[in-house]
Amino acid sequence: MNRKHFLSSLLAAGAVIPGVNAIAGIPGTTGNQPVVPPYLKPGDTIGITCPAGYCPRPDLDASLRIIESWGFKVRIGSTVGLRDFTFGGTDQQRTADFQEMLDNPEIKAILCARGGYGSARLLDKLNYDKFVQHPKWIIGFSDITAFHCQVNSKLNTASLHSKMTNSFPDNFRTADPVVQDSITSIYNALTGKKMSYTGTTQMANRPGKATGIVVGGNLAVIQSMNGTQSELFTDGKILFLEEVSEYLYNIDRMLGTLERSGKLKNLAGLILGGFNYIRPDDPGEEFGRTVQSMVLDRVKNYSYPVCFDFPIGHQRNNYAIKCNMVHTLEVTTKAVTLTE
């Protein structure tokens, strides 16, 4: 369909599309009102697919029990159980499965089974026309950050950064309360509840208050999107970052890429989640810096609030957060809060 004709028809129908309807007075909206997919209701279907790493079918059992207890149906994608080395099937198989999830009107949300690597290989192979007409929640984190960047920046649509099926506990009732809360946060977000979060007070935190659209995800994936069609736009926004299993020097290099490309310059606020399982330096090649010191050095010329150890990332307290939606971040010496 001709894009100009398609957009004109949507406008005539009163639809909300990217680039239309400014949110007055809210930083980070750049004059656009983000598209929020419909929230889920009992009986709706969640599709599960593997756009990155492979996931054996039995690994879904725990998540299926919990999702169905929420009142949702589940559609298991064709890539679940497939394996092409580290991937959940070939590029062609993973693309076809994700495309079917995007296009199928019965599927109201797409939950990625796991991260790993491979999502970015699909971004330019997918057609988003039906997704734009009927947006739905894309759910996941880590490597799934590639999809968050794509739908948040290119399509101006909200998505859900959260745990995936491989993080659901085998027995929800006996699981750690933090794990229970983080899994329940997925349900709360998908059903439209207003979300709020409490961070930790840290000596390195920089006080302040900011309101803006929240975007972010995995540091390595975000910096790899720079210069592509899926590049994340950060001006006036609250950016959150998390990382796992990296060397300190490589974290510094990735932060440097964000700074040099202007991604840290005009933020409303900066949230650092978990930076876990840092790889040890080689003996005699110690880097001599911490994540906190590297971050503060990169943002020393800016005045927005900064907080560390927020409950997002490769950890038990990885809470669901709605990307590309307006939140307020408040950092004081006594408390850290993020509120939708």
C-alpha positions as CSV (number, residue, x, y, z in Angstrom):
1,M,0.0,0.0,0.0
2,N,1.2,3.5,-0.7
3,R,2.5,4.9,2.6
4,K,1.0,8.4,2.1
5,H,-2.4,7.0,1.3
6,F,-2.1,4.6,4.3
7,L,-1.3,7.4,6.8
8,S,-4.0,9.6,5.4
9,S,-6.6,6.8,5.8
10,L,-5.5,6.3,9.4
11,L,-5.8,10.1,10.1
12,A,-9.3,10.1,8.6
13,A,-10.3,7.3,10.9
14,G,-9.0,9.2,13.9
15,A,-6.2,6.8,14.7
16,V,-3.1,7.7,16.8
17,I,0.0,7.2,14.7
18,P,3.7,8.2,15.2
19,G,4.4,11.8,14.6
20,V,0.9,13.0,15.4
21,N,-0.6,14.6,18.6
22,A,2.1,16.2,20.8
23,I,2.1,15.6,24.5
24,A,2.2,19.2,25.8
25,G,4.9,19.9,28.3
26,I,6.4,16.4,28.5
27,P,10.1,16.2,27.7
28,G,11.3,13.4,25.5
29,T,8.1,13.2,23.4
30,T,9.7,15.2,20.6
31,G,6.2,16.4,19.6
32,N,4.9,12.8,19.1
33,Q,2.4,10.9,21.2
34,P,3.6,7.3,21.6
35,V,1.3,4.5,20.5
36,V,0.3,2.3,23.4
37,P,-0.8,-1.2,22.4
38,P,-4.1,-2.4,23.8
39,Y,-3.8,-3.8,27.3
40,L,-4.7,-7.5,27.7
41,K,-7.9,-8.9,29.1
42,P,-8.9,-12.4,30.2
43,G,-9.0,-14.8,27.2
44,D,-6.5,-12.9,25.2
45,T,-3.6,-14.8,23.5
46,I,0.1,-14.4,24.1
47,G,2.4,-15.8,21.5
48,I,5.8,-17.3,22.5
49,T,8.6,-17.3,20.0
50,C,12.4,-17.6,19.8
51,P,13.9,-14.7,17.8
52,A,17.3,-15.1,19.4
53,G,18.6,-18.2,21.3
54,Y,17.1,-21.6,21.1
55,C,14.6,-22.8,23.8
56,P,13.6,-26.5,24.3
57,R,9.9,-27.0,24.5
58,P,9.9,-28.4,28.1
59,D,11.5,-25.1,29.2
60,L,8.2,-23.4,28.6
61,D,6.2,-25.5,31.1
62,A,6.6,-23.2,34.1
63,S,5.7,-20.1,32.2
64,L,2.7,-21.7,30.6
65,R,1.2,-22.6,33.9
66,I,1.6,-19.1,35.2
67,I,0.4,-17.3,32.1
68,E,-2.7,-19.5,31.9
69,S,-3.4,-18.9,35.6
70,W,-3.6,-15.2,34.7
71,G,-6.4,-16.0,32.4
72,F,-4.6,-15.8,29.1
73,K,-4.3,-18.3,26.3
74,V,-0.9,-19.2,24.8
75,R,0.2,-19.7,21.2
76,I,3.5,-21.5,21.0
77,G,5.5,-20.5,17.9
78,S,7.1,-22.8,15.4
79,T,10.6,-21.8,16.6
80,V,10.2,-23.2,20.1
81,G,12.2,-26.4,20.1
82,L,14.1,-25.6,16.9
83,R,17.9,-25.2,17.0
84,D,20.4,-23.9,14.5
85,F,23.6,-23.9,16.6
86,T,23.0,-21.2,19.2
87,F,19.9,-19.8,17.4
88,G,16.2,-20.9,17.8
89,G,16.1,-22.0,14.2
90,T,17.6,-20.4,11.0
91,D,17.2,-16.7,10.3
92,Q,14.4,-17.6,7.8
93,Q,12.6,-19.8,10.4
94,R,12.9,-17.2,13.2
95,T,11.8,-14.4,10.8
96,A,8.8,-16.3,9.6
97,D,7.7,-17.2,13.1
98,F,8.0,-13.6,14.4
99,Q,6.2,-12.3,11.3
100,E,3.3,-14.6,12.0
101,M,3.2,-13.3,15.5
102,L,3.2,-9.7,14.3
103,D,0.5,-10.3,11.7
104,N,-1.9,-12.6,13.5
105,P,-4.8,-10.5,14.9
106,E,-5.6,-13.2,17.5
107,I,-2.2,-12.7,19.2
108,K,-2.3,-9.6,21.5
109,A,1.3,-9.8,22.9
110,I,4.6,-11.5,21.8
111,L,6.7,-13.0,24.6
112,C,10.2,-13.9,23.6
113,A,11.3,-17.2,25.1
114,R,14.9,-16.1,25.9
115,G,17.6,-13.7,24.8
116,G,21.1,-14.8,23.8
117,Y,21.9,-13.4,20.3
118,G,20.0,-13.1,17.0
119,S,17.2,-10.5,17.2
120,A,19.1,-7.8,15.3
121,R,19.5,-10.3,12.4
122,L,15.7,-10.2,11.9
123,L,14.9,-6.4,12.2
124,D,15.3,-5.6,8.5
125,K,13.6,-8.8,7.3
126,L,10.3,-8.1,9.0
127,N,7.3,-6.2,7.7
128,Y,5.6,-4.0,10.3
129,D,2.6,-2.8,8.3
130,K,0.1,-4.9,10.2
131,F,1.8,-4.2,13.5
132,V,1.4,-0.5,12.9
133,Q,-2.3,-1.0,12.2
134,H,-2.8,-3.3,15.2
135,P,0.1,-2.8,17.6
136,K,0.7,-5.4,20.3
137,W,3.1,-5.7,23.2
138,I,6.6,-7.1,22.5
139,I,8.0,-8.6,25.7
140,G,11.6,-9.4,26.7
141,F,15.0,-8.0,27.6
142,S,18.7,-8.5,27.0
143,D,19.1,-9.3,23.2
144,I,15.4,-8.4,22.8
145,T,16.5,-4.8,23.3
146,A,16.9,-4.8,19.6
147,F,13.2,-5.0,19.2
148,H,12.6,-2.3,21.8
149,C,14.9,0.0,19.9
150,Q,13.1,-0.8,16.6
151,V,9.5,-0.3,17.8
152,N,10.2,2.6,20.2
153,S,12.3,4.8,17.9
154,K,11.2,3.8,14.4
155,L,7.6,3.0,15.1
156,N,7.1,5.2,18.2
157,T,5.3,2.3,19.9
158,A,5.5,1.2,23.5
159,S,6.9,-2.2,24.4
160,L,7.6,-4.2,27.6
161,H,11.1,-4.8,29.0
162,S,10.8,-7.7,31.3
163,K,11.8,-11.3,32.1
164,M,11.1,-14.0,29.6
165,T,9.9,-17.6,29.8
166,N,13.3,-19.0,30.8
167,S,13.1,-16.8,34.0
168,F,9.7,-18.1,35.3
169,P,10.1,-20.2,38.5
170,D,9.1,-23.9,38.4
171,N,7.0,-23.4,41.5
172,F,5.6,-19.9,41.8
173,R,4.2,-20.4,45.3
174,T,7.5,-21.4,46.8
175,A,9.7,-19.0,44.8
176,D,11.6,-16.2,46.3
177,P,9.2,-13.2,47.0
178,V,11.4,-11.0,44.8
179,V,11.0,-13.4,41.9
180,Q,7.3,-13.6,42.5
181,D,7.0,-9.8,42.5
182,S,9.0,-9.5,39.3
183,I,6.9,-12.1,37.4
184,T,3.7,-10.5,38.7
185,S,4.9,-7.1,37.4
186,I,4.6,-8.6,33.9
187,Y,0.9,-9.3,34.5
188,N,0.4,-5.9,36.0
189,A,2.0,-4.1,33.1
190,L,0.2,-6.1,30.5
191,T,-3.2,-5.4,32.1
192,G,-2.7,-1.7,32.3
193,K,-1.8,-1.1,35.9
194,K,0.2,2.0,36.6
195,M,3.7,0.9,37.4
196,S,6.0,2.2,40.2
197,Y,9.4,1.1,41.3
198,T,11.8,1.7,44.2
199,G,15.5,1.8,43.7
200,T,18.4,1.8,46.2
201,T,20.1,4.8,47.7
202,Q,23.7,4.9,46.7
203,M,26.5,7.3,47.5
204,A,27.1,7.6,43.8
205,N,23.5,8.5,43.0
206,R,23.0,12.1,41.7
207,P,19.9,13.7,43.1
208,G,17.2,15.3,40.9
209,K,13.8,14.9,39.5
210,A,12.8,14.4,35.8
211,T,9.7,13.5,33.8
212,G,10.1,12.0,30.4
213,I,9.6,9.0,28.2
214,V,11.6,5.9,29.4
215,V,13.7,4.0,26.9
216,G,16.6,1.6,27.2
217,G,17.8,-1.9,27.7
218,N,21.0,-3.8,27.2
219,L,24.0,-1.5,26.8
220,A,25.8,-3.6,24.2
221,V,22.7,-3.9,22.0
222,I,21.8,-0.2,22.3
223,Q,25.3,0.9,21.3
224,S,25.2,-1.6,18.4
225,M,22.1,0.1,17.0
226,N,23.9,3.4,16.6
227,G,23.9,4.5,13.0
228,T,21.2,2.1,11.9
229,Q,17.5,2.5,11.2
230,S,16.8,1.1,14.7
231,E,19.0,3.7,16.5
232,L,17.6,4.7,19.9
233,F,16.6,8.4,20.2
234,T,17.4,9.7,23.8
235,D,17.0,13.5,23.8
236,G,14.8,14.6,26.6
237,K,14.2,11.0,27.7
238,I,15.0,8.9,30.8
239,L,17.5,6.2,29.7
240,F,18.0,2.9,31.5
241,L,20.9,0.6,30.9
242,E,21.9,-2.9,32.1
243,E,24.7,-5.3,31.2
244,V,26.0,-8.7,32.0
245,S,29.2,-10.7,31.6
246,E,31.4,-8.0,30.2
247,Y,34.9,-6.7,30.9
248,L,35.1,-3.3,32.6
249,Y,37.1,-1.9,29.7
250,N,34.4,-2.9,27.2
251,I,31.7,-1.3,29.3
252,D,33.8,1.8,29.3
253,R,34.1,1.6,25.5
254,M,30.4,1.2,25.0
255,L,29.6,4.1,27.4
256,G,32.1,6.1,25.4
257,T,30.2,5.3,22.2
258,L,27.0,6.6,23.7
259,E,28.6,9.7,24.9
260,R,30.4,10.5,21.6
261,S,27.2,9.9,19.6
262,G,25.3,12.3,21.8
263,K,23.1,9.7,23.5
264,L,24.0,10.9,27.0
265,K,24.1,14.7,26.3
266,N,20.4,15.7,26.4
267,L,18.9,13.1,28.7
268,A,16.2,13.9,31.3
269,G,17.6,11.2,33.6
270,L,19.8,8.2,33.6
271,I,19.1,4.8,35.3
272,L,21.7,2.1,35.7
273,G,20.3,-1.3,36.4
274,G,22.3,-4.4,37.1
275,F,25.8,-4.7,35.8
276,N,26.4,-8.3,36.8
277,Y,28.9,-11.0,36.5
278,I,31.7,-8.6,35.4
279,R,34.5,-10.6,33.9
280,P,37.8,-10.4,35.8
281,D,40.6,-8.4,34.4
282,D,43.7,-10.3,33.1
283,P,46.4,-10.3,35.8
284,G,48.7,-7.3,35.2
285,E,46.0,-5.7,32.9
286,E,43.7,-4.4,35.6
287,F,41.4,-1.6,34.4
288,G,41.2,0.1,37.7
289,R,37.7,1.6,37.5
290,T,34.2,0.7,38.6
291,V,31.0,0.9,36.7
292,Q,29.9,3.8,38.9
293,S,33.1,5.8,38.3
294,M,32.9,5.2,34.5
295,V,29.3,6.4,34.3
296,L,29.8,9.5,36.4
297,D,32.9,10.5,34.4
298,R,30.9,10.2,31.2
299,V,28.0,12.4,32.5
300,K,30.0,14.9,34.7
301,N,29.2,17.8,32.3
302,Y,25.4,17.2,32.5
303,S,23.1,17.9,35.4
304,Y,20.3,15.3,35.2
305,P,19.5,12.8,38.0
306,V,21.5,9.5,37.9
307,C,20.8,6.4,40.0
308,F,22.6,3.0,40.2
309,D,21.6,-0.6,41.0
310,F,18.0,-0.2,39.9
311,P,15.9,-3.4,39.8
312,I,16.3,-4.0,36.1
313,G,18.7,-6.5,34.3
314,H,20.1,-10.0,34.5
315,Q,19.1,-10.6,38.1
316,R,16.2,-11.9,40.2
317,N,14.8,-8.4,40.7
318,N,14.3,-7.6,37.1
319,Y,10.9,-5.8,37.0
320,A,8.8,-5.2,34.0
321,I,8.9,-1.6,32.7
322,K,6.9,-0.1,29.9
323,C,9.3,1.4,27.3
324,N,8.4,4.5,25.3
325,M,6.0,5.7,28.0
326,V,6.1,8.7,30.3
327,H,7.5,8.2,33.8
328,T,8.8,10.4,36.6
329,L,12.2,9.7,38.1
330,E,13.0,11.1,41.5
331,V,16.4,10.6,43.1
332,T,17.1,11.9,46.6
333,T,19.5,11.0,49.4
334,K,16.7,9.0,51.1
335,A,14.9,7.4,48.2
336,V,14.8,6.5,44.5
337,T,11.5,6.2,42.7
338,L,10.3,5.7,39.2
339,T,6.6,6.2,38.6
340,E,4.5,5.8,35.4
